[in-house]
Amino acid sequence: MEDTPQVLEQLSLRPATVQDVEPILDLVNDLAADGEMLPRSPATTIERLRDFVVAEVDGRFAGCGALALVWTDMAEIRSIAVAKEQRGKGLGRKMALFLLEEAERLGVARVMAFTYVTGFFDRLGFREVDHAALPHKVFQDCLNCPKFHRCDEVAVVKDLSCSQDAPPLGPLSLPMPGRHLPKRKT
């Protein structure tokens, strides 16, 4: 009996480039059309391109995710999307863990997401919170969203290792730059 060689797929994560704008938009907006996430415009994708990481399998685009700084104590994971043929292989989790590590490296105390897929974020240690606990998100993005008055996304937050020095969540958790910043580990 002959052994059949196992084909191992090569996964890599890398920063997005301008050549990734079209595949990011195609993937995210296809999933948005299926009701799995909110759509992105070309302008916001290009403006936020530095926030994105791209997952490749065997050198081909397989997914994306973004980490956006919201304030000195908060970042947001956005647009975690995996191509349908690559789902179930842990790509979304790998991208999310990569983005959480980046948030830790930046010294951010908390990471939030607005999602339709709460189970994914539950397994990463996020907890559900009220939208009002995230005023920067609401005033920065939500006011311009067509779903503002009927938002059906769930807000989730994960405290990172430096969160004990951060202000509590809520309408008064508005540290000014340079004040109430988490202390950096040396």
Rosetta constraint file for C-alpha pairs under 8 A:
AtomPair CA 9 CA 57 HARMONIC 6.22 0.50
AtomPair CA 9 CA 58 HARMONIC 5.89 0.50
AtomPair CA 10 CA 56 HARMONIC 7.91 0.50
AtomPair CA 10 CA 57 HARMONIC 5.39 0.50
AtomPair CA 10 CA 58 HARMONIC 4.87 0.50
AtomPair CA 10 CA 59 HARMONIC 7.65 0.50
AtomPair CA 11 CA 55 HARMONIC 6.96 0.50
AtomPair CA 11 CA 56 HARMONIC 5.66 0.50
AtomPair CA 11 CA 57 HARMONIC 4.59 0.50
AtomPair CA 11 CA 58 HARMONIC 6.44 0.50
AtomPair CA 11 CA 59 HARMONIC 7.94 0.50
AtomPair CA 12 CA 55 HARMONIC 5.76 0.50
AtomPair CA 12 CA 56 HARMONIC 5.25 0.50
AtomPair CA 12 CA 57 HARMONIC 6.56 0.50
AtomPair CA 12 CA 59 HARMONIC 7.83 0.50
AtomPair CA 13 CA 53 HARMONIC 6.53 0.50
AtomPair CA 13 CA 54 HARMONIC 5.59 0.50
AtomPair CA 13 CA 55 HARMONIC 4.62 0.50
AtomPair CA 13 CA 56 HARMONIC 6.38 0.50
AtomPair CA 13 CA 95 HARMONIC 7.44 0.50
AtomPair CA 14 CA 53 HARMONIC 5.52 0.50
AtomPair CA 14 CA 54 HARMONIC 5.42 0.50
AtomPair CA 14 CA 55 HARMONIC 6.73 0.50
AtomPair CA 15 CA 50 HARMONIC 7.21 0.50
AtomPair CA 15 CA 52 HARMONIC 6.17 0.50
AtomPair CA 15 CA 53 HARMONIC 4.51 0.50
AtomPair CA 15 CA 54 HARMONIC 6.05 0.50
AtomPair CA 16 CA 20 HARMONIC 5.98 0.50
AtomPair CA 16 CA 21 HARMONIC 7.99 0.50
AtomPair CA 16 CA 49 HARMONIC 6.43 0.50
AtomPair CA 16 CA 50 HARMONIC 6.73 0.50
AtomPair CA 16 CA 52 HARMONIC 5.44 0.50
AtomPair CA 16 CA 53 HARMONIC 5.23 0.50
AtomPair CA 16 CA 54 HARMONIC 5.52 0.50
AtomPair CA 17 CA 21 HARMONIC 7.28 0.50
AtomPair CA 17 CA 49 HARMONIC 7.14 0.50
AtomPair CA 17 CA 50 HARMONIC 7.95 0.50
AtomPair CA 18 CA 46 HARMONIC 7.54 0.50
AtomPair CA 18 CA 49 HARMONIC 7.50 0.50
AtomPair CA 20 CA 24 HARMONIC 5.96 0.50
AtomPair CA 20 CA 54 HARMONIC 7.89 0.50
AtomPair CA 21 CA 25 HARMONIC 6.10 0.50
AtomPair CA 21 CA 42 HARMONIC 7.57 0.50
AtomPair CA 21 CA 45 HARMONIC 6.78 0.50
AtomPair CA 21 CA 46 HARMONIC 6.77 0.50
AtomPair CA 21 CA 49 HARMONIC 7.65 0.50
AtomPair CA 22 CA 26 HARMONIC 6.03 0.50
AtomPair CA 23 CA 27 HARMONIC 6.05 0.50
AtomPair CA 23 CA 61 HARMONIC 7.35 0.50
AtomPair CA 24 CA 28 HARMONIC 5.98 0.50
AtomPair CA 24 CA 63 HARMONIC 7.55 0.50
AtomPair CA 24 CA 64 HARMONIC 6.63 0.50
AtomPair CA 25 CA 29 HARMONIC 5.69 0.50
AtomPair CA 25 CA 40 HARMONIC 6.69 0.50
AtomPair CA 25 CA 41 HARMONIC 7.45 0.50
AtomPair CA 25 CA 42 HARMONIC 6.96 0.50
AtomPair CA 25 CA 45 HARMONIC 7.49 0.50
AtomPair CA 26 CA 30 HARMONIC 5.90 0.50
AtomPair CA 27 CA 31 HARMONIC 6.26 0.50
AtomPair CA 27 CA 63 HARMONIC 7.57 0.50
AtomPair CA 27 CA 81 HARMONIC 6.97 0.50
AtomPair CA 27 CA 82 HARMONIC 7.64 0.50
AtomPair CA 27 CA 83 HARMONIC 6.68 0.50
AtomPair CA 28 CA 32 HARMONIC 6.08 0.50
AtomPair CA 28 CA 37 HARMONIC 7.38 0.50
AtomPair CA 28 CA 38 HARMONIC 7.83 0.50
AtomPair CA 28 CA 39 HARMONIC 6.27 0.50
AtomPair CA 28 CA 40 HARMONIC 6.94 0.50
AtomPair CA 28 CA 79 HARMONIC 6.83 0.50
AtomPair CA 28 CA 81 HARMONIC 6.29 0.50
AtomPair CA 29 CA 33 HARMONIC 6.06 0.50
AtomPair CA 29 CA 38 HARMONIC 7.57 0.50
AtomPair CA 29 CA 39 HARMONIC 4.96 0.50
AtomPair CA 29 CA 40 HARMONIC 6.54 0.50
AtomPair CA 30 CA 34 HARMONIC 6.54 0.50
AtomPair CA 31 CA 35 HARMONIC 6.44 0.50
AtomPair CA 31 CA 36 HARMONIC 5.33 0.50
AtomPair CA 31 CA 37 HARMONIC 6.13 0.50
AtomPair CA 31 CA 39 HARMONIC 7.99 0.50
AtomPair CA 31 CA 81 HARMONIC 7.77 0.50
AtomPair CA 32 CA 36 HARMONIC 5.35 0.50
AtomPair CA 32 CA 37 HARMONIC 4.62 0.50
AtomPair CA 32 CA 38 HARMONIC 5.11 0.50
AtomPair CA 32 CA 39 HARMONIC 5.13 0.50
AtomPair CA 33 CA 39 HARMONIC 7.74 0.50
AtomPair CA 36 CA 116 HARMONIC 6.56 0.50
AtomPair CA 36 CA 117 HARMONIC 7.95 0.50
AtomPair CA 37 CA 79 HARMONIC 7.54 0.50
AtomPair CA 37 CA 115 HARMONIC 7.18 0.50
AtomPair CA 37 CA 116 HARMONIC 6.79 0.50
AtomPair CA 40 CA 44 HARMONIC 6.60 0.50
AtomPair CA 40 CA 45 HARMONIC 6.51 0.50
AtomPair CA 41 CA 45 HARMONIC 6.18 0.50
AtomPair CA 42 CA 46 HARMONIC 6.09 0.50
AtomPair CA 43 CA 47 HARMONIC 6.04 0.50
AtomPair CA 44 CA 48 HARMONIC 5.93 0.50
AtomPair CA 45 CA 49 HARMONIC 5.65 0.50
AtomPair CA 48 CA 52 HARMONIC 7.24 0.50
AtomPair CA 48 CA 68 HARMONIC 7.91 0.50
AtomPair CA 51 CA 66 HARMONIC 4.95 0.50
AtomPair CA 51 CA 67 HARMONIC 5.20 0.50
AtomPair CA 51 CA 68 HARMONIC 5.72 0.50
AtomPair CA 52 CA 64 HARMONIC 6.68 0.50
AtomPair CA 52 CA 65 HARMONIC 5.51 0.50
AtomPair CA 52 CA 66 HARMONIC 4.10 0.50
AtomPair CA 52 CA 67 HARMONIC 6.63 0.50
AtomPair CA 53 CA 64 HARMONIC 5.64 0.50
AtomPair CA 53 CA 65 HARMONIC 5.47 0.50
AtomPair CA 53 CA 66 HARMONIC 6.00 0.50
AtomPair CA 53 CA 95 HARMONIC 7.49 0.50
AtomPair CA 54 CA 61 HARMONIC 7.09 0.50
AtomPair CA 54 CA 62 HARMONIC 7.56 0.50
AtomPair CA 54 CA 63 HARMONIC 5.86 0.50
AtomPair CA 54 CA 64 HARMONIC 4.46 0.50
AtomPair CA 54 CA 65 HARMONIC 6.72 0.50
AtomPair CA 55 CA 61 HARMONIC 6.19 0.50
AtomPair CA 55 CA 62 HARMONIC 5.41 0.50
AtomPair CA 55 CA 63 HARMONIC 4.95 0.50
AtomPair CA 55 CA 64 HARMONIC 5.81 0.50
AtomPair CA 55 CA 91 HARMONIC 7.32 0.50
AtomPair CA 55 CA 95 HARMONIC 7.27 0.50
AtomPair CA 56 CA 60 HARMONIC 4.97 0.50
AtomPair CA 56 CA 61 HARMONIC 4.58 0.50
AtomPair CA 56 CA 62 HARMONIC 5.02 0.50
AtomPair CA 56 CA 63 HARMONIC 6.96 0.50
AtomPair CA 57 CA 61 HARMONIC 6.65 0.50
AtomPair CA 57 CA 62 HARMONIC 6.02 0.50
AtomPair CA 62 CA 82 HARMONIC 6.00 0.50
AtomPair CA 62 CA 83 HARMONIC 5.35 0.50
AtomPair CA 62 CA 86 HARMONIC 6.54 0.50
AtomPair CA 63 CA 80 HARMONIC 7.49 0.50
AtomPair CA 63 CA 81 HARMONIC 5.33 0.50
AtomPair CA 63 CA 82 HARMONIC 4.19 0.50
AtomPair CA 63 CA 83 HARMONIC 5.70 0.50
AtomPair CA 63 CA 91 HARMONIC 7.54 0.50
AtomPair CA 63 CA 92 HARMONIC 7.71 0.50
AtomPair CA 64 CA 79 HARMONIC 6.92 0.50
AtomPair CA 64 CA 80 HARMONIC 5.67 0.50
AtomPair CA 64 CA 81 HARMONIC 5.38 0.50
AtomPair CA 64 CA 82 HARMONIC 6.64 0.50
AtomPair CA 64 CA 95 HARMONIC 7.45 0.50
AtomPair CA 65 CA 77 HARMONIC 7.17 0.50
AtomPair CA 65 CA 78 HARMONIC 6.05 0.50
AtomPair CA 65 CA 79 HARMONIC 5.05 0.50
AtomPair CA 65 CA 80 HARMONIC 4.06 0.50
AtomPair CA 65 CA 81 HARMONIC 6.31 0.50
AtomPair CA 65 CA 95 HARMONIC 6.45 0.50
AtomPair CA 65 CA 96 HARMONIC 7.33 0.50
AtomPair CA 65 CA 99 HARMONIC 7.92 0.50
AtomPair CA 66 CA 76 HARMONIC 7.94 0.50
AtomPair CA 66 CA 77 HARMONIC 5.61 0.50
AtomPair CA 66 CA 78 HARMONIC 4.97 0.50
AtomPair CA 66 CA 79 HARMONIC 6.04 0.50
AtomPair CA 66 CA 80 HARMONIC 6.83 0.50
AtomPair CA 66 CA 99 HARMONIC 7.23 0.50
AtomPair CA 67 CA 75 HARMONIC 6.53 0.50
AtomPair CA 67 CA 76 HARMONIC 5.54 0.50
AtomPair CA 67 CA 77 HARMONIC 4.68 0.50
AtomPair CA 67 CA 78 HARMONIC 6.19 0.50
AtomPair CA 67 CA 99 HARMONIC 6.04 0.50
AtomPair CA 67 CA 103 HARMONIC 7.65 0.50
AtomPair CA 68 CA 75 HARMONIC 5.47 0.50
AtomPair CA 68 CA 76 HARMONIC 5.13 0.50
AtomPair CA 68 CA 77 HARMONIC 6.52 0.50
AtomPair CA 68 CA 78 HARMONIC 7.25 0.50
AtomPair CA 69 CA 74 HARMONIC 6.41 0.50
AtomPair CA 69 CA 75 HARMONIC 4.28 0.50
AtomPair CA 69 CA 76 HARMONIC 6.38 0.50
AtomPair CA 70 CA 74 HARMONIC 5.40 0.50
AtomPair CA 70 CA 75 HARMONIC 4.97 0.50
AtomPair CA 70 CA 76 HARMONIC 6.61 0.50
AtomPair CA 70 CA 136 HARMONIC 6.68 0.50
AtomPair CA 70 CA 137 HARMONIC 7.03 0.50
AtomPair CA 71 CA 75 HARMONIC 6.77 0.50
AtomPair CA 71 CA 136 HARMONIC 7.37 0.50
AtomPair CA 72 CA 108 HARMONIC 6.66 0.50
AtomPair CA 72 CA 175 HARMONIC 7.15 0.50
AtomPair CA 72 CA 176 HARMONIC 7.57 0.50
AtomPair CA 72 CA 177 HARMONIC 6.22 0.50
AtomPair CA 72 CA 181 HARMONIC 6.72 0.50
AtomPair CA 73 CA 107 HARMONIC 7.98 0.50
AtomPair CA 73 CA 108 HARMONIC 5.05 0.50
AtomPair CA 73 CA 109 HARMONIC 5.00 0.50
AtomPair CA 73 CA 110 HARMONIC 6.20 0.50
AtomPair CA 73 CA 166 HARMONIC 6.53 0.50
AtomPair CA 73 CA 175 HARMONIC 7.58 0.50
AtomPair CA 73 CA 181 HARMONIC 6.91 0.50
AtomPair CA 73 CA 182 HARMONIC 7.37 0.50
AtomPair CA 74 CA 108 HARMONIC 5.78 0.50
AtomPair CA 74 CA 109 HARMONIC 6.17 0.50
AtomPair CA 74 CA 110 HARMONIC 4.95 0.50
AtomPair CA 74 CA 111 HARMONIC 5.62 0.50
AtomPair CA 74 CA 112 HARMONIC 7.25 0.50
AtomPair CA 75 CA 103 HARMONIC 6.96 0.50
AtomPair CA 75 CA 108 HARMONIC 6.72 0.50
AtomPair CA 75 CA 110 HARMONIC 6.44 0.50
AtomPair CA 75 CA 111 HARMONIC 4.77 0.50
AtomPair CA 75 CA 112 HARMONIC 6.29 0.50
AtomPair CA 76 CA 111 HARMONIC 5.31 0.50
AtomPair CA 76 CA 112 HARMONIC 4.70 0.50
AtomPair CA 76 CA 113 HARMONIC 5.41 0.50
AtomPair CA 77 CA 96 HARMONIC 7.50 0.50
AtomPair CA 77 CA 99 HARMONIC 7.25 0.50
AtomPair CA 77 CA 111 HARMONIC 6.88 0.50
AtomPair CA 77 CA 112 HARMONIC 6.28 0.50
AtomPair CA 77 CA 113 HARMONIC 5.28 0.50
AtomPair CA 78 CA 113 HARMONIC 6.52 0.50
AtomPair CA 78 CA 114 HARMONIC 7.77 0.50
AtomPair CA 80 CA 92 HARMONIC 6.45 0.50
AtomPair CA 80 CA 95 HARMONIC 7.56 0.50
AtomPair CA 80 CA 96 HARMONIC 7.43 0.50
AtomPair CA 81 CA 92 HARMONIC 6.82 0.50
AtomPair CA 82 CA 86 HARMONIC 6.43 0.50
AtomPair CA 82 CA 87 HARMONIC 6.14 0.50
AtomPair CA 82 CA 91 HARMONIC 6.88 0.50
AtomPair CA 82 CA 92 HARMONIC 6.26 0.50
AtomPair CA 83 CA 87 HARMONIC 6.47 0.50
AtomPair CA 86 CA 91 HARMONIC 7.51 0.50
AtomPair CA 87 CA 91 HARMONIC 7.18 0.50
AtomPair CA 90 CA 94 HARMONIC 6.13 0.50
AtomPair CA 91 CA 95 HARMONIC 6.16 0.50
AtomPair CA 92 CA 96 HARMONIC 6.12 0.50
AtomPair CA 93 CA 97 HARMONIC 6.07 0.50
AtomPair CA 93 CA 120 HARMONIC 7.90 0.50
AtomPair CA 93 CA 124 HARMONIC 7.94 0.50
AtomPair CA 94 CA 98 HARMONIC 6.11 0.50
AtomPair CA 95 CA 99 HARMONIC 6.19 0.50
AtomPair CA 96 CA 100 HARMONIC 6.12 0.50
AtomPair CA 97 CA 101 HARMONIC 6.15 0.50
AtomPair CA 98 CA 102 HARMONIC 6.32 0.50
AtomPair CA 99 CA 103 HARMONIC 6.27 0.50
AtomPair CA 100 CA 104 HARMONIC 6.29 0.50
AtomPair CA 100 CA 111 HARMONIC 7.45 0.50
AtomPair CA 101 CA 105 HARMONIC 6.16 0.50
AtomPair CA 102 CA 106 HARMONIC 6.23 0.50
AtomPair CA 103 CA 107 HARMONIC 6.35 0.50
AtomPair CA 103 CA 108 HARMONIC 5.41 0.50
AtomPair CA 103 CA 111 HARMONIC 7.37 0.50
AtomPair CA 104 CA 108 HARMONIC 5.82 0.50
AtomPair CA 104 CA 109 HARMONIC 7.52 0.50
AtomPair CA 104 CA 160 HARMONIC 6.78 0.50
AtomPair CA 104 CA 161 HARMONIC 7.49 0.50
AtomPair CA 104 CA 162 HARMONIC 7.94 0.50
AtomPair CA 107 CA 162 HARMONIC 7.02 0.50
AtomPair CA 107 CA 182 HARMONIC 7.02 0.50
AtomPair CA 107 CA 184 HARMONIC 6.53 0.50
AtomPair CA 108 CA 160 HARMONIC 7.41 0.50
AtomPair CA 108 CA 162 HARMONIC 7.28 0.50
AtomPair CA 108 CA 163 HARMONIC 7.83 0.50
AtomPair CA 108 CA 182 HARMONIC 7.55 0.50
AtomPair CA 109 CA 159 HARMONIC 6.16 0.50
AtomPair CA 109 CA 160 HARMONIC 5.26 0.50
AtomPair CA 109 CA 161 HARMONIC 6.98 0.50
AtomPair CA 109 CA 162 HARMONIC 5.17 0.50
AtomPair CA 109 CA 163 HARMONIC 4.23 0.50
AtomPair CA 109 CA 164 HARMONIC 7.88 0.50
AtomPair CA 109 CA 165 HARMONIC 7.82 0.50
AtomPair CA 109 CA 166 HARMONIC 6.22 0.50
AtomPair CA 109 CA 182 HARMONIC 6.79 0.50
AtomPair CA 110 CA 157 HARMONIC 6.74 0.50
AtomPair CA 110 CA 158 HARMONIC 5.62 0.50
AtomPair CA 110 CA 159 HARMONIC 4.56 0.50
AtomPair CA 110 CA 160 HARMONIC 5.45 0.50
AtomPair CA 110 CA 163 HARMONIC 6.37 0.50
AtomPair CA 111 CA 157 HARMONIC 5.65 0.50
AtomPair CA 111 CA 158 HARMONIC 5.30 0.50
AtomPair CA 111 CA 159 HARMONIC 6.65 0.50
AtomPair CA 111 CA 160 HARMONIC 7.43 0.50
AtomPair CA 112 CA 126 HARMONIC 7.96 0.50
AtomPair CA 112 CA 155 HARMONIC 7.11 0.50
AtomPair CA 112 CA 156 HARMONIC 5.45 0.50
AtomPair CA 112 CA 157 HARMONIC 4.21 0.50
AtomPair CA 112 CA 158 HARMONIC 6.30 0.50
AtomPair CA 113 CA 155 HARMONIC 5.89 0.50
AtomPair CA 113 CA 156 HARMONIC 5.35 0.50
AtomPair CA 113 CA 157 HARMONIC 6.55 0.50
AtomPair CA 114 CA 153 HARMONIC 5.62 0.50
AtomPair CA 114 CA 154 HARMONIC 5.35 0.50
AtomPair CA 114 CA 155 HARMONIC 4.51 0.50
AtomPair CA 114 CA 156 HARMONIC 6.28 0.50
AtomPair CA 115 CA 153 HARMONIC 5.07 0.50
AtomPair CA 115 CA 154 HARMONIC 5.21 0.50
AtomPair CA 115 CA 155 HARMONIC 6.56 0.50
AtomPair CA 115 CA 156 HARMONIC 7.64 0.50
AtomPair CA 116 CA 152 HARMONIC 7.65 0.50
AtomPair CA 116 CA 153 HARMONIC 5.35 0.50
AtomPair CA 116 CA 154 HARMONIC 6.24 0.50
AtomPair CA 117 CA 121 HARMONIC 7.17 0.50
AtomPair CA 118 CA 122 HARMONIC 6.00 0.50
AtomPair CA 118 CA 154 HARMONIC 7.12 0.50
AtomPair CA 118 CA 156 HARMONIC 7.76 0.50
AtomPair CA 119 CA 123 HARMONIC 6.25 0.50
AtomPair CA 120 CA 124 HARMONIC 6.83 0.50
AtomPair CA 121 CA 125 HARMONIC 6.54 0.50
AtomPair CA 121 CA 126 HARMONIC 5.39 0.50
AtomPair CA 121 CA 127 HARMONIC 7.81 0.50
AtomPair CA 121 CA 156 HARMONIC 7.45 0.50
AtomPair CA 122 CA 126 HARMONIC 5.05 0.50
AtomPair CA 122 CA 127 HARMONIC 6.39 0.50
AtomPair CA 125 CA 158 HARMONIC 6.22 0.50
AtomPair CA 126 CA 156 HARMONIC 5.78 0.50
AtomPair CA 126 CA 157 HARMONIC 5.05 0.50
AtomPair CA 126 CA 158 HARMONIC 4.36 0.50
AtomPair CA 126 CA 159 HARMONIC 7.76 0.50
AtomPair CA 127 CA 156 HARMONIC 5.20 0.50
AtomPair CA 127 CA 157 HARMONIC 5.39 0.50
AtomPair CA 127 CA 158 HARMONIC 6.39 0.50
AtomPair CA 128 CA 154 HARMONIC 7.02 0.50
AtomPair CA 128 CA 155 HARMONIC 5.76 0.50
AtomPair CA 128 CA 156 HARMONIC 4.29 0.50
AtomPair CA 128 CA 157 HARMONIC 6.44 0.50
AtomPair CA 129 CA 133 HARMONIC 6.68 0.50
AtomPair CA 129 CA 154 HARMONIC 7.89 0.50
AtomPair CA 129 CA 155 HARMONIC 5.56 0.50
AtomPair CA 129 CA 156 HARMONIC 5.58 0.50
AtomPair CA 129 CA 157 HARMONIC 6.81 0.50
AtomPair CA 130 CA 134 HARMONIC 7.66 0.50
AtomPair CA 130 CA 155 HARMONIC 6.43 0.50
AtomPair CA 131 CA 135 HARMONIC 7.54 0.50
AtomPair CA 131 CA 138 HARMONIC 7.38 0.50
AtomPair CA 131 CA 154 HARMONIC 7.93 0.50
AtomPair CA 131 CA 155 HARMONIC 5.92 0.50
AtomPair CA 132 CA 138 HARMONIC 7.63 0.50
AtomPair CA 132 CA 170 HARMONIC 6.53 0.50
AtomPair CA 132 CA 171 HARMONIC 6.64 0.50
AtomPair CA 133 CA 169 HARMONIC 5.44 0.50
AtomPair CA 133 CA 170 HARMONIC 3.90 0.50
AtomPair CA 133 CA 171 HARMONIC 5.96 0.50
AtomPair CA 134 CA 138 HARMONIC 6.47 0.50
AtomPair CA 134 CA 169 HARMONIC 7.08 0.50
AtomPair CA 134 CA 170 HARMONIC 6.34 0.50
AtomPair CA 134 CA 171 HARMONIC 7.18 0.50
AtomPair CA 135 CA 139 HARMONIC 6.05 0.50
AtomPair CA 135 CA 170 HARMONIC 7.20 0.50
AtomPair CA 135 CA 171 HARMONIC 5.90 0.50
AtomPair CA 136 CA 140 HARMONIC 5.72 0.50
AtomPair CA 137 CA 141 HARMONIC 5.61 0.50
AtomPair CA 137 CA 142 HARMONIC 6.47 0.50
AtomPair CA 138 CA 142 HARMONIC 4.56 0.50
AtomPair CA 138 CA 143 HARMONIC 6.24 0.50
AtomPair CA 139 CA 143 HARMONIC 5.86 0.50
AtomPair CA 141 CA 145 HARMONIC 6.63 0.50
AtomPair CA 142 CA 147 HARMONIC 7.95 0.50
AtomPair CA 142 CA 148 HARMONIC 5.68 0.50
AtomPair CA 143 CA 148 HARMONIC 6.00 0.50
AtomPair CA 144 CA 148 HARMONIC 7.24 0.50
AtomPair CA 147 CA 151 HARMONIC 4.97 0.50
AtomPair CA 147 CA 152 HARMONIC 7.76 0.50
AtomPair CA 159 CA 163 HARMONIC 5.62 0.50
AtomPair CA 162 CA 166 HARMONIC 7.45 0.50
AtomPair CA 162 CA 182 HARMONIC 6.15 0.50
AtomPair CA 162 CA 183 HARMONIC 7.34 0.50
AtomPair CA 162 CA 184 HARMONIC 7.82 0.50
AtomPair CA 163 CA 182 HARMONIC 7.09 0.50
AtomPair CA 164 CA 182 HARMONIC 7.96 0.50
AtomPair CA 165 CA 180 HARMONIC 7.63 0.50
AtomPair CA 165 CA 181 HARMONIC 7.38 0.50
AtomPair CA 165 CA 182 HARMONIC 5.04 0.50
AtomPair CA 165 CA 183 HARMONIC 6.95 0.50
AtomPair CA 166 CA 180 HARMONIC 6.78 0.50
AtomPair CA 166 CA 181 HARMONIC 6.76 0.50
AtomPair CA 166 CA 182 HARMONIC 5.76 0.50
AtomPair CA 167 CA 173 HARMONIC 5.55 0.50
AtomPair CA 167 CA 174 HARMONIC 7.83 0.50
AtomPair CA 167 CA 175 HARMONIC 7.34 0.50
AtomPair CA 167 CA 180 HARMONIC 7.30 0.50
AtomPair CA 168 CA 172 HARMONIC 7.97 0.50
AtomPair CA 168 CA 173 HARMONIC 5.81 0.50
AtomPair CA 169 CA 173 HARMONIC 5.43 0.50
AtomPair CA 175 CA 179 HARMONIC 6.11 0.50
AtomPair CA 175 CA 180 HARMONIC 5.85 0.50
AtomPair CA 175 CA 181 HARMONIC 7.44 0.50
AtomPair CA 176 CA 180 HARMONIC 7.36 0.50
AtomPair CA 177 CA 181 HARMONIC 7.50 0.50
